[in-house]
Amino acid sequence: MRFHLQLLLIFVSLALIGGDQATASAYQPKTTPEQTNRQSSSGAGVTLSNYTQLKKGMSYAEVVKILGKEGTNTGAKHSLPGTKVAQYLWNGEDGGSMTALFQNNRLISKAQSGLK
């Protein structure tokens, strides 16, 4: 029962962070025009197209490679016996954002808001 409650809390926090653009914009890192052009030319970036490429089971490194940058750990870490759970936030260049939940370094859930 406790395990299910902890998972529910994780998913609720993921939904809240993923749907709150005001909160997400506070974490938006500054990018230079050179970084933006590099992301565009390489195909990497926090875009709806790249978001749809993310599949359950991918490692954090695989997700970073597709998005072209590290995520911001939201501090929503939960450790259960034999299980490490961490949540990351990425902000898109056009104001959208996405969150991803990893269990033992594997993508288990993702959410996005306003990606283009």
Biopython code that builds the backbone (N, CA, C, O; Angstrom):
import numpy as np
from Bio.PDB.StructureBuilder import StructureBuilder

atoms = [
    (1, "MET", "N", (0.826, -1.190, 0.000)),
    (1, "MET", "CA", (0.000, 0.000, 0.000)),
    (1, "MET", "C", (0.876, 1.262, 0.000)),
    (1, "MET", "O", (0.620, 2.199, -0.757)),
    (2, "ARG", "N", (1.904, 1.281, 0.846)),
    (2, "ARG", "CA", (2.784, 2.443, 0.926)),
    (2, "ARG", "C", (3.494, 2.674, -0.402)),
    (2, "ARG", "O", (3.652, 3.818, -0.829)),
    (3, "PHE", "N", (3.922, 1.600, -1.058)),
    (3, "PHE", "CA", (4.580, 1.704, -2.356)),
    (3, "PHE", "C", (3.662, 2.381, -3.368)),
    (3, "PHE", "O", (4.103, 3.258, -4.111)),
    (4, "HIS", "N", (2.394, 1.986, -3.405)),
    (4, "HIS", "CA", (1.439, 2.569, -4.341)),
    (4, "HIS", "C", (1.198, 4.046, -4.037)),
    (4, "HIS", "O", (1.052, 4.851, -4.957)),
    (5, "LEU", "N", (1.158, 4.399, -2.783)),
    (5, "LEU", "CA", (0.969, 5.791, -2.391)),
    (5, "LEU", "C", (2.166, 6.630, -2.829)),
    (5, "LEU", "O", (1.990, 7.748, -3.315)),
    (6, "GLN", "N", (3.382, 6.104, -2.664)),
    (6, "GLN", "CA", (4.573, 6.841, -3.081)),
    (6, "GLN", "C", (4.593, 7.027, -4.590)),
    (6, "GLN", "O", (4.946, 8.103, -5.072)),
    (7, "LEU", "N", (4.220, 6.003, -5.341)),
    (7, "LEU", "CA", (4.163, 6.135, -6.792)),
    (7, "LEU", "C", (3.116, 7.159, -7.201)),
    (7, "LEU", "O", (3.348, 7.940, -8.123)),
    (8, "LEU", "N", (1.977, 7.169, -6.539)),
    (8, "LEU", "CA", (0.932, 8.135, -6.825)),
    (8, "LEU", "C", (1.447, 9.551, -6.592)),
    (8, "LEU", "O", (1.185, 10.446, -7.397)),
    (9, "LEU", "N", (2.173, 9.760, -5.505)),
    (9, "LEU", "CA", (2.734, 11.081, -5.223)),
    (9, "LEU", "C", (3.738, 11.499, -6.294)),
    (9, "LEU", "O", (3.793, 12.671, -6.666)),
    (10, "ILE", "N", (4.517, 10.567, -6.785)),
    (10, "ILE", "CA", (5.484, 10.861, -7.841)),
    (10, "ILE", "C", (4.764, 11.308, -9.099)),
    (10, "ILE", "O", (5.142, 12.312, -9.702)),
    (11, "PHE", "N", (3.731, 10.580, -9.505)),
    (11, "PHE", "CA", (3.013, 10.917, -10.728)),
    (11, "PHE", "C", (2.246, 12.226, -10.592)),
    (11, "PHE", "O", (2.145, 12.982, -11.558)),
    (12, "VAL", "N", (1.711, 12.503, -9.423)),
    (12, "VAL", "CA", (1.017, 13.772, -9.204)),
    (12, "VAL", "C", (2.008, 14.922, -9.309)),
    (12, "VAL", "O", (1.705, 15.941, -9.931)),
    (13, "SER", "N", (3.184, 14.777, -8.711)),
    (13, "SER", "CA", (4.177, 15.854, -8.795)),
    (13, "SER", "C", (4.644, 16.037, -10.234)),
    (13, "SER", "O", (4.891, 17.167, -10.657)),
    (14, "LEU", "N", (4.770, 14.954, -10.992)),
    (14, "LEU", "CA", (5.142, 15.046, -12.398)),
    (14, "LEU", "C", (4.087, 15.817, -13.173)),
    (14, "LEU", "O", (4.425, 16.680, -13.984)),
    (15, "ALA", "N", (2.829, 15.524, -12.940)),
    (15, "ALA", "CA", (1.748, 16.207, -13.640)),
    (15, "ALA", "C", (1.712, 17.686, -13.280)),
    (15, "ALA", "O", (1.503, 18.530, -14.151)),
    (16, "LEU", "N", (1.910, 18.004, -12.019)),
    (16, "LEU", "CA", (1.874, 19.403, -11.592)),
    (16, "LEU", "C", (3.019, 20.199, -12.187)),
    (16, "LEU", "O", (2.813, 21.318, -12.657)),
    (17, "ILE", "N", (4.206, 19.652, -12.174)),
    (17, "ILE", "CA", (5.353, 20.372, -12.716)),
    (17, "ILE", "C", (5.243, 20.466, -14.228)),
    (17, "ILE", "O", (5.548, 21.512, -14.799)),
    (18, "GLY", "N", (4.818, 19.409, -14.882)),
    (18, "GLY", "CA", (4.692, 19.414, -16.335)),
    (18, "GLY", "C", (3.628, 20.370, -16.828)),
    (18, "GLY", "O", (3.750, 20.888, -17.937)),
    (19, "GLY", "N", (2.584, 20.626, -16.048)),
    (19, "GLY", "CA", (1.494, 21.472, -16.489)),
    (19, "GLY", "C", (1.598, 22.904, -16.036)),
    (19, "GLY", "O", (0.753, 23.716, -16.411)),
    (20, "ASP", "N", (2.592, 23.253, -15.248)),
    (20, "ASP", "CA", (2.693, 24.592, -14.703)),
    (20, "ASP", "C", (3.785, 25.354, -15.422)),
    (20, "ASP", "O", (4.950, 25.294, -15.027)),
    (21, "GLN", "N", (3.420, 26.076, -16.481)),
    (21, "GLN", "CA", (4.413, 26.783, -17.267)),
    (21, "GLN", "C", (5.048, 27.920, -16.494)),
    (21, "GLN", "O", (6.215, 28.236, -16.725)),
    (22, "ALA", "N", (4.317, 28.546, -15.584)),
    (22, "ALA", "CA", (4.894, 29.634, -14.800)),
    (22, "ALA", "C", (6.055, 29.114, -13.966)),
    (22, "ALA", "O", (7.102, 29.758, -13.896)),
    (23, "THR", "N", (5.884, 27.963, -13.335)),
    (23, "THR", "CA", (6.960, 27.363, -12.550)),
    (23, "THR", "C", (8.087, 26.921, -13.470)),
    (23, "THR", "O", (9.259, 27.131, -13.161)),
    (24, "ALA", "N", (7.741, 26.314, -14.595)),
    (24, "ALA", "CA", (8.760, 25.802, -15.509)),
    (24, "ALA", "C", (9.621, 26.929, -16.053)),
    (24, "ALA", "O", (10.830, 26.755, -16.212)),
    (25, "SER", "N", (9.026, 28.086, -16.344)),
    (25, "SER", "CA", (9.809, 29.164, -16.924)),
    (25, "SER", "C", (10.838, 29.706, -15.942)),
    (25, "SER", "O", (11.846, 30.277, -16.359)),
    (26, "ALA", "N", (10.601, 29.538, -14.644)),
    (26, "ALA", "CA", (11.565, 30.001, -13.655)),
    (26, "ALA", "C", (12.864, 29.213, -13.739)),
    (26, "ALA", "O", (13.908, 29.709, -13.317)),
    (27, "TYR", "N", (12.823, 27.996, -14.274)),
    (27, "TYR", "CA", (14.004, 27.149, -14.374)),
    (27, "TYR", "C", (14.658, 27.236, -15.749)),
    (27, "TYR", "O", (15.652, 26.554, -15.997)),
    (28, "GLN", "N", (14.124, 28.056, -16.644)),
    (28, "GLN", "CA", (14.610, 28.068, -18.011)),
    (28, "GLN", "C", (16.028, 28.615, -18.082)),
    (28, "GLN", "O", (16.279, 29.766, -17.726)),
    (29, "PRO", "N", (16.962, 27.768, -18.553)),
    (29, "PRO", "CA", (18.337, 28.242, -18.676)),
    (29, "PRO", "C", (18.459, 29.209, -19.848)),
    (29, "PRO", "O", (17.697, 29.120, -20.811)),
    (30, "LYS", "N", (19.409, 30.123, -19.769)),
    (30, "LYS", "CA", (19.655, 31.078, -20.855)),
    (30, "LYS", "C", (20.490, 30.377, -21.918)),
    (30, "LYS", "O", (21.468, 29.697, -21.606)),
    (31, "THR", "N", (20.095, 30.548, -23.179)),
    (31, "THR", "CA", (20.873, 29.985, -24.274)),
    (31, "THR", "C", (21.322, 31.115, -25.182)),
    (31, "THR", "O", (20.617, 32.106, -25.370)),
    (32, "THR", "N", (22.494, 30.947, -25.731)),
    (32, "THR", "CA", (23.013, 31.935, -26.664)),
    (32, "THR", "C", (22.487, 31.614, -28.054)),
    (32, "THR", "O", (22.060, 30.485, -28.296)),
    (33, "PRO", "N", (22.507, 32.577, -28.978)),
    (33, "PRO", "CA", (22.093, 32.284, -30.353)),
    (33, "PRO", "C", (22.914, 31.162, -30.975)),
    (33, "PRO", "O", (22.404, 30.389, -31.787)),
    (34, "GLU", "N", (24.188, 31.074, -30.592)),
    (34, "GLU", "CA", (25.037, 30.010, -31.136)),
    (34, "GLU", "C", (24.550, 28.638, -30.676)),
    (34, "GLU", "O", (24.529, 27.688, -31.459)),
    (35, "GLN", "N", (24.157, 28.535, -29.394)),
    (35, "GLN", "CA", (23.641, 27.265, -28.879)),
    (35, "GLN", "C", (22.335, 26.901, -29.570)),
    (35, "GLN", "O", (22.126, 25.742, -29.928)),
    (36, "THR", "N", (21.453, 27.882, -29.762)),
    (36, "THR", "CA", (20.172, 27.626, -30.416)),
    (36, "THR", "C", (20.397, 27.155, -31.840)),
    (36, "THR", "O", (19.763, 26.197, -32.282)),
    (37, "ASN", "N", (21.306, 27.825, -32.575)),
    (37, "ASN", "CA", (21.588, 27.406, -33.943)),
    (37, "ASN", "C", (22.196, 26.024, -33.985)),
    (37, "ASN", "O", (21.869, 25.231, -34.868)),
    (38, "ARG", "N", (23.088, 25.715, -33.031)),
    (38, "ARG", "CA", (23.707, 24.400, -32.971)),
    (38, "ARG", "C", (22.641, 23.328, -32.724)),
    (38, "ARG", "O", (22.668, 22.266, -33.346)),
    (39, "GLN", "N", (21.708, 23.609, -31.820)),
    (39, "GLN", "CA", (20.649, 22.642, -31.533)),
    (39, "GLN", "C", (19.779, 22.439, -32.762)),
    (39, "GLN", "O", (19.429, 21.305, -33.091)),
    (40, "SER", "N", (19.424, 23.528, -33.449)),
    (40, "SER", "CA", (18.565, 23.430, -34.616)),
    (40, "SER", "C", (19.234, 22.643, -35.728)),
    (40, "SER", "O", (18.597, 21.807, -36.368)),
    (41, "SER", "N", (20.530, 22.908, -35.965)),
    (41, "SER", "CA", (21.214, 22.236, -37.057)),
    (41, "SER", "C", (21.471, 20.767, -36.752)),
    (41, "SER", "O", (21.537, 19.950, -37.671)),
    (42, "SER", "N", (21.616, 20.419, -35.486)),
    (42, "SER", "CA", (21.885, 19.024, -35.151)),
    (42, "SER", "C", (20.601, 18.216, -35.002)),
    (42, "SER", "O", (20.649, 16.989, -34.908)),
    (43, "GLY", "N", (19.451, 18.893, -34.979)),
    (43, "GLY", "CA", (18.194, 18.200, -34.778)),
    (43, "GLY", "C", (17.844, 18.044, -33.314)),
    (43, "GLY", "O", (16.728, 17.647, -32.980)),
    (44, "ALA", "N", (18.793, 18.354, -32.428)),
    (44, "ALA", "CA", (18.526, 18.255, -30.997)),
    (44, "ALA", "C", (17.776, 19.497, -30.548)),
    (44, "ALA", "O", (17.802, 20.532, -31.213)),
    (45, "GLY", "N", (17.118, 19.377, -29.423)),
    (45, "GLY", "CA", (16.395, 20.498, -28.839)),
    (45, "GLY", "C", (15.147, 19.981, -28.150)),
    (45, "GLY", "O", (14.689, 18.868, -28.407)),
    (46, "VAL", "N", (14.608, 20.807, -27.275)),
    (46, "VAL", "CA", (13.394, 20.439, -26.556)),
    (46, "VAL", "C", (12.220, 20.885, -27.414)),
    (46, "VAL", "O", (11.688, 21.983, -27.254)),
    (47, "THR", "N", (11.829, 20.002, -28.328)),
    (47, "THR", "CA", (10.742, 20.264, -29.268)),
    (47, "THR", "C", (9.717, 19.138, -29.176)),
    (47, "THR", "O", (9.999, 18.069, -28.634)),
    (48, "LEU", "N", (8.536, 19.391, -29.707)),
    (48, "LEU", "CA", (7.507, 18.361, -29.715)),
    (48, "LEU", "C", (7.965, 17.149, -30.528)),
    (48, "LEU", "O", (7.694, 16.007, -30.156)),
    (49, "SER", "N", (8.650, 17.400, -31.625)),
    (49, "SER", "CA", (9.149, 16.308, -32.459)),
    (49, "SER", "C", (10.113, 15.411, -31.681)),
    (49, "SER", "O", (10.008, 14.186, -31.740)),
    (50, "ASN", "N", (11.043, 16.014, -30.960)),
    (50, "ASN", "CA", (11.996, 15.220, -30.180)),
    (50, "ASN", "C", (11.331, 14.576, -28.977)),
    (50, "ASN", "O", (11.693, 13.464, -28.592)),
    (51, "TYR", "N", (10.363, 15.259, -28.380)),
    (51, "TYR", "CA", (9.616, 14.690, -27.254)),
    (51, "TYR", "C", (8.950, 13.374, -27.671)),
    (51, "TYR", "O", (8.961, 12.403, -26.914)),
    (52, "THR", "N", (8.370, 13.346, -28.875)),
    (52, "THR", "CA", (7.688, 12.133, -29.331)),
    (52, "THR", "C", (8.658, 10.990, -29.607)),
    (52, "THR", "O", (8.246, 9.832, -29.665)),
    (53, "GLN", "N", (9.944, 11.301, -29.779)),
    (53, "GLN", "CA", (10.954, 10.252, -29.995)),
    (53, "GLN", "C", (11.349, 9.540, -28.707)),
    (53, "GLN", "O", (11.935, 8.458, -28.746)),
    (54, "LEU", "N", (11.029, 10.144, -27.569)),
    (54, "LEU", "CA", (11.409, 9.558, -26.281)),
    (54, "LEU", "C", (10.490, 8.381, -25.969)),
    (54, "LEU", "O", (9.267, 8.516, -25.970)),
    (55, "LYS", "N", (11.089, 7.241, -25.705)),
    (55, "LYS", "CA", (10.328, 6.008, -25.463)),
    (55, "LYS", "C", (10.640, 5.452, -24.081)),
    (55, "LYS", "O", (11.752, 5.595, -23.574)),
    (56, "LYS", "N", (9.647, 4.819, -23.485)),
    (56, "LYS", "CA", (9.848, 4.174, -22.188)),
    (56, "LYS", "C", (11.007, 3.197, -22.288)),
    (56, "LYS", "O", (11.160, 2.489, -23.283)),
    (57, "GLY", "N", (11.820, 3.171, -21.237)),
    (57, "GLY", "CA", (12.963, 2.271, -21.209)),
    (57, "GLY", "C", (14.268, 2.922, -21.629)),
    (57, "GLY", "O", (15.338, 2.354, -21.409)),
    (58, "MET", "N", (14.200, 4.119, -22.238)),
    (58, "MET", "CA", (15.430, 4.807, -22.621)),
    (58, "MET", "C", (16.192, 5.231, -21.369)),
    (58, "MET", "O", (15.596, 5.516, -20.330)),
    (59, "SER", "N", (17.506, 5.268, -21.484)),
    (59, "SER", "CA", (18.328, 5.757, -20.377)),
    (59, "SER", "C", (18.304, 7.285, -20.370)),
    (59, "SER", "O", (17.924, 7.920, -21.354)),
    (60, "TYR", "N", (18.718, 7.857, -19.240)),
    (60, "TYR", "CA", (18.810, 9.315, -19.144)),
    (60, "TYR", "C", (19.764, 9.846, -20.218)),
    (60, "TYR", "O", (19.478, 10.869, -20.839)),
    (61, "ALA", "N", (20.881, 9.173, -20.443)),
    (61, "ALA", "CA", (21.859, 9.607, -21.452)),
    (61, "ALA", "C", (21.248, 9.620, -22.850)),
    (61, "ALA", "O", (21.537, 10.521, -23.637)),
    (62, "GLU", "N", (20.413, 8.642, -23.171)),
    (62, "GLU", "CA", (19.757, 8.601, -24.481)),
    (62, "GLU", "C", (18.796, 9.781, -24.635)),
    (62, "GLU", "O", (18.712, 10.378, -25.709)),
    (63, "VAL", "N", (18.079, 10.113, -23.575)),
    (63, "VAL", "CA", (17.154, 11.239, -23.600)),
    (63, "VAL", "C", (17.933, 12.542, -23.796)),
    (63, "VAL", "O", (17.535, 13.388, -24.597)),
    (64, "VAL", "N", (19.034, 12.703, -23.073)),
    (64, "VAL", "CA", (19.869, 13.905, -23.191)),
    (64, "VAL", "C", (20.397, 14.031, -24.618)),
    (64, "VAL", "O", (20.444, 15.135, -25.161)),
    (65, "LYS", "N", (20.785, 12.939, -25.220)),
    (65, "LYS", "CA", (21.307, 12.972, -26.588)),
    (65, "LYS", "C", (20.245, 13.484, -27.565)),
    (65, "LYS", "O", (20.555, 14.278, -28.453)),
    (66, "ILE", "N", (19.006, 13.041, -27.409)),
    (66, "ILE", "CA", (17.922, 13.483, -28.288)),
    (66, "ILE", "C", (17.599, 14.957, -28.053)),
    (66, "ILE", "O", (17.410, 15.713, -29.006)),
    (67, "LEU", "N", (17.535, 15.366, -26.780)),
    (67, "LEU", "CA", (17.150, 16.741, -26.452)),
    (67, "LEU", "C", (18.297, 17.740, -26.574)),
    (67, "LEU", "O", (18.062, 18.943, -26.693)),
    (68, "GLY", "N", (19.529, 17.252, -26.544)),
    (68, "GLY", "CA", (20.675, 18.123, -26.743)),
    (68, "GLY", "C", (21.157, 18.854, -25.506)),
    (68, "GLY", "O", (22.075, 19.669, -25.595)),
    (69, "LYS", "N", (20.566, 18.586, -24.365)),
    (69, "LYS", "CA", (21.034, 19.220, -23.133)),
    (69, "LYS", "C", (20.543, 18.439, -21.926)),
    (69, "LYS", "O", (19.571, 17.687, -21.995)),
    (70, "GLU", "N", (21.254, 18.643, -20.808)),
    (70, "GLU", "CA", (20.903, 18.000, -19.550)),
    (70, "GLU", "C", (19.591, 18.583, -19.027)),
    (70, "GLU", "O", (19.275, 19.745, -19.282)),
    (71, "GLY", "N", (18.846, 17.782, -18.307)),
    (71, "GLY", "CA", (17.657, 18.275, -17.633)),
    (71, "GLY", "C", (18.016, 18.828, -16.266)),
    (71, "GLY", "O", (19.109, 18.586, -15.754)),
    (72, "THR", "N", (17.084, 19.573, -15.680)),
    (72, "THR", "CA", (17.255, 20.086, -14.330)),
    (72, "THR", "C", (16.574, 19.117, -13.379)),
    (72, "THR", "O", (15.369, 18.884, -13.481)),
    (73, "ASN", "N", (17.336, 18.554, -12.460)),
    (73, "ASN", "CA", (16.742, 17.643, -11.490)),
    (73, "ASN", "C", (15.822, 18.462, -10.600)),
    (73, "ASN", "O", (16.253, 19.434, -9.979)),
    (74, "THR", "N", (14.556, 18.073, -10.537)),
    (74, "THR", "CA", (13.567, 18.847, -9.784)),
    (74, "THR", "C", (13.639, 18.576, -8.295)),
    (74, "THR", "O", (12.918, 19.195, -7.512)),
    (75, "GLY", "N", (14.496, 17.663, -7.903)),
    (75, "GLY", "CA", (14.602, 17.331, -6.490)),
    (75, "GLY", "C", (13.591, 16.296, -6.069)),
    (75, "GLY", "O", (13.568, 15.888, -4.908)),
    (76, "ALA", "N", (12.749, 15.861, -6.998)),
    (76, "ALA", "CA", (11.746, 14.849, -6.688)),
    (76, "ALA", "C", (12.392, 13.472, -6.798)),
    (76, "ALA", "O", (12.109, 12.708, -7.722)),
    (77, "LYS", "N", (13.257, 13.172, -5.847)),
    (77, "LYS", "CA", (13.922, 11.870, -5.809)),
    (77, "LYS", "C", (13.212, 11.002, -4.785)),
    (77, "LYS", "O", (12.898, 11.445, -3.681)),
    (78, "HIS", "N", (12.976, 9.809, -5.158)),
    (78, "HIS", "CA", (12.334, 8.874, -4.244)),
    (78, "HIS", "C", (13.092, 7.562, -4.328)),
    (78, "HIS", "O", (13.298, 7.022, -5.415)),
    (79, "SER", "N", (13.498, 7.061, -3.198)),
    (79, "SER", "CA", (14.201, 5.794, -3.183)),
    (79, "SER", "C", (13.366, 4.777, -2.428)),
    (79, "SER", "O", (12.981, 4.977, -1.276)),
    (80, "LEU", "N", (13.110, 3.718, -3.096)),
    (80, "LEU", "CA", (12.440, 2.575, -2.494)),
    (80, "LEU", "C", (13.464, 1.454, -2.475)),
    (80, "LEU", "O", (14.457, 1.528, -3.197)),
    (81, "PRO", "N", (13.259, 0.435, -1.686)),
    (81, "PRO", "CA", (14.245, -0.651, -1.670)),
    (81, "PRO", "C", (14.536, -1.161, -3.089)),
    (81, "PRO", "O", (13.648, -1.675, -3.770)),
    (82, "GLY", "N", (15.775, -1.012, -3.513)),
    (82, "GLY", "CA", (16.190, -1.487, -4.835)),
    (82, "GLY", "C", (15.737, -0.616, -5.984)),
    (82, "GLY", "O", (15.900, -0.995, -7.144)),
    (83, "THR", "N", (15.168, 0.545, -5.690)),
    (83, "THR", "CA", (14.639, 1.409, -6.742)),
    (83, "THR", "C", (15.059, 2.848, -6.504)),
    (83, "THR", "O", (14.892, 3.376, -5.404)),
    (84, "LYS", "N", (15.604, 3.483, -7.535)),
    (84, "LYS", "CA", (15.934, 4.904, -7.481)),
    (84, "LYS", "C", (15.074, 5.619, -8.514)),
    (84, "LYS", "O", (15.075, 5.262, -9.692)),
    (85, "VAL", "N", (14.341, 6.627, -8.063)),
    (85, "VAL", "CA", (13.457, 7.384, -8.944)),
    (85, "VAL", "C", (13.897, 8.844, -8.923)),
    (85, "VAL", "O", (14.130, 9.410, -7.855)),
    (86, "ALA", "N", (14.012, 9.454, -10.105)),
    (86, "ALA", "CA", (14.388, 10.866, -10.206)),
    (86, "ALA", "C", (13.571, 11.515, -11.319)),
    (86, "ALA", "O", (13.236, 10.874, -12.315)),
    (87, "GLN", "N", (13.258, 12.784, -11.135)),
    (87, "GLN", "CA", (12.467, 13.540, -12.106)),
    (87, "GLN", "C", (13.296, 14.714, -12.627)),
    (87, "GLN", "O", (13.977, 15.390, -11.857)),
    (88, "TYR", "N", (13.233, 14.952, -13.944)),
    (88, "TYR", "CA", (13.985, 16.028, -14.576)),
    (88, "TYR", "C", (13.051, 16.920, -15.379)),
    (88, "TYR", "O", (12.014, 16.480, -15.873)),
    (89, "LEU", "N", (13.443, 18.185, -15.496)),
    (89, "LEU", "CA", (12.686, 19.189, -16.234)),
    (89, "LEU", "C", (13.558, 19.753, -17.344)),
    (89, "LEU", "O", (14.735, 20.042, -17.128)),
    (90, "TRP", "N", (12.983, 19.912, -18.533)),
    (90, "TRP", "CA", (13.632, 20.577, -19.653)),
    (90, "TRP", "C", (12.715, 21.685, -20.130)),
    (90, "TRP", "O", (11.497, 21.511, -20.178)),
    (91, "ASN", "N", (13.292, 22.827, -20.485)),
    (91, "ASN", "CA", (12.536, 23.936, -21.049)),
    (91, "ASN", "C", (12.884, 24.087, -22.512)),
    (91, "ASN", "O", (14.053, 24.038, -22.895)),
    (92, "GLY", "N", (11.858, 24.273, -23.327)),
    (92, "GLY", "CA", (12.068, 24.504, -24.748)),
    (92, "GLY", "C", (12.393, 25.953, -25.017)),
    (92, "GLY", "O", (12.145, 26.821, -24.181)),
    (93, "GLU", "N", (12.945, 26.212, -26.178)),
    (93, "GLU", "CA", (13.322, 27.567, -26.551)),
    (93, "GLU", "C", (12.102, 28.443, -26.820)),
    (93, "GLU", "O", (12.206, 29.668, -26.758)),
    (94, "ASP", "N", (10.955, 27.847, -27.116)),
    (94, "ASP", "CA", (9.745, 28.599, -27.426)),
    (94, "ASP", "C", (8.791, 28.695, -26.242)),
    (94, "ASP", "O", (7.615, 29.005, -26.429)),
    (95, "GLY", "N", (9.270, 28.435, -25.030)),
    (95, "GLY", "CA", (8.441, 28.600, -23.843)),
    (95, "GLY", "C", (7.785, 27.332, -23.330)),
    (95, "GLY", "O", (7.278, 27.332, -22.208)),
    (96, "GLY", "N", (7.769, 26.259, -24.092)),
    (96, "GLY", "CA", (7.201, 25.003, -23.622)),
    (96, "GLY", "C", (8.164, 24.296, -22.681)),
    (96, "GLY", "O", (9.309, 24.715, -22.511)),
    (97, "SER", "N", (7.687, 23.226, -22.076)),
    (97, "SER", "CA", (8.541, 22.459, -21.175)),
    (97, "SER", "C", (8.126, 21.000, -21.175)),
    (97, "SER", "O", (7.052, 20.637, -21.656)),
    (98, "MET", "N", (8.997, 20.178, -20.630)),
    (98, "MET", "CA", (8.681, 18.763, -20.470)),
    (98, "MET", "C", (9.335, 18.243, -19.206)),
    (98, "MET", "O", (10.353, 18.766, -18.752)),
    (99, "THR", "N", (8.741, 17.219, -18.653)),
    (99, "THR", "CA", (9.321, 16.529, -17.512)),
    (99, "THR", "C", (9.416, 15.053, -17.858)),
    (99, "THR", "O", (8.650, 14.531, -18.669)),
    (100, "ALA", "N", (10.366, 14.403, -17.227)),
    (100, "ALA", "CA", (10.546, 12.971, -17.432)),
    (100, "ALA", "C", (10.867, 12.331, -16.088)),
    (100, "ALA", "O", (11.624, 12.876, -15.285)),
    (101, "LEU", "N", (10.286, 11.184, -15.866)),
    (101, "LEU", "CA", (10.487, 10.435, -14.630)),
    (101, "LEU", "C", (11.281, 9.179, -14.959)),
    (101, "LEU", "O", (10.908, 8.404, -15.840)),
    (102, "PHE", "N", (12.385, 8.990, -14.234)),
    (102, "PHE", "CA", (13.267, 7.850, -14.459)),
    (102, "PHE", "C", (13.271, 6.955, -13.229)),
    (102, "PHE", "O", (13.327, 7.427, -12.094)),
    (103, "GLN", "N", (13.211, 5.667, -13.478)),
    (103, "GLN", "CA", (13.345, 4.670, -12.412)),
    (103, "GLN", "C", (14.547, 3.817, -12.753)),
    (103, "GLN", "O", (14.597, 3.191, -13.812)),
    (104, "ASN", "N", (15.524, 3.796, -11.845)),
    (104, "ASN", "CA", (16.782, 3.074, -12.095)),
    (104, "ASN", "C", (17.388, 3.475, -13.436)),
    (104, "ASN", "O", (17.827, 2.624, -14.210)),
    (105, "ASN", "N", (17.408, 4.794, -13.702)),
    (105, "ASN", "CA", (17.992, 5.394, -14.898)),
    (105, "ASN", "C", (17.265, 5.035, -16.191)),
    (105, "ASN", "O", (17.843, 5.165, -17.270)),
    (106, "ARG", "N", (16.022, 4.590, -16.109)),
    (106, "ARG", "CA", (15.241, 4.264, -17.303)),
    (106, "ARG", "C", (13.957, 5.084, -17.304)),
    (106, "ARG", "O", (13.285, 5.198, -16.280)),
    (107, "LEU", "N", (13.622, 5.653, -18.460)),
    (107, "LEU", "CA", (12.434, 6.491, -18.605)),
    (107, "LEU", "C", (11.174, 5.659, -18.342)),
    (107, "LEU", "O", (10.966, 4.622, -18.973)),
    (108, "ILE", "N", (10.341, 6.118, -17.413)),
    (108, "ILE", "CA", (9.086, 5.407, -17.136)),
    (108, "ILE", "C", (7.870, 6.266, -17.417)),
    (108, "ILE", "O", (6.770, 5.739, -17.578)),
    (109, "SER", "N", (8.048, 7.603, -17.480)),
    (109, "SER", "CA", (6.924, 8.491, -17.724)),
    (109, "SER", "C", (7.433, 9.827, -18.222)),
    (109, "SER", "O", (8.530, 10.258, -17.867)),
    (110, "LYS", "N", (6.624, 10.485, -19.054)),
    (110, "LYS", "CA", (6.990, 11.803, -19.559)),
    (110, "LYS", "C", (5.717, 12.637, -19.704)),
    (110, "LYS", "O", (4.624, 12.097, -19.877)),
    (111, "ALA", "N", (5.875, 13.956, -19.633)),
    (111, "ALA", "CA", (4.766, 14.880, -19.823)),
    (111, "ALA", "C", (5.319, 16.153, -20.434)),
    (111, "ALA", "O", (6.469, 16.513, -20.185)),
    (112, "GLN", "N", (4.498, 16.847, -21.242)),
    (112, "GLN", "CA", (4.946, 18.077, -21.865)),
    (112, "GLN", "C", (3.823, 19.105, -21.830)),
    (112, "GLN", "O", (2.645, 18.768, -21.714)),
    (113, "SER", "N", (4.221, 20.358, -21.933)),
    (113, "SER", "CA", (3.266, 21.452, -21.964)),
    (113, "SER", "C", (3.797, 22.526, -22.902)),
    (113, "SER", "O", (4.863, 23.091, -22.657)),
    (114, "GLY", "N", (3.068, 22.813, -23.967)),
    (114, "GLY", "CA", (3.396, 23.916, -24.862)),
    (114, "GLY", "C", (4.558, 23.728, -25.811)),
    (114, "GLY", "O", (5.024, 24.704, -26.400)),
    (115, "LEU", "N", (5.041, 22.515, -25.981)),
    (115, "LEU", "CA", (6.140, 22.305, -26.937)),
    (115, "LEU", "C", (5.628, 22.449, -28.361)),
    (115, "LEU", "O", (4.490, 22.095, -28.668)),
    (116, "LYS", "N", (6.494, 22.976, -29.227)),
    (116, "LYS", "CA", (6.133, 23.160, -30.636)),
    (116, "LYS", "C", (7.040, 22.348, -31.517)),
    (116, "LYS", "O", (6.895, 22.370, -32.739)),
]
sb = StructureBuilder()
sb.init_structure("model")
sb.init_model(0)
sb.init_chain("A")
sb.init_seg("    ")
for serial, (resi, resn, name, xyz) in enumerate(atoms, 1):
    if name == "N":
        sb.init_residue(resn, " ", resi, " ")
    sb.init_atom(name, np.array(xyz, "f"), 0.0, 1.0, " ", f" {name:<3s}", serial, name[0])
structure = sb.get_structure()
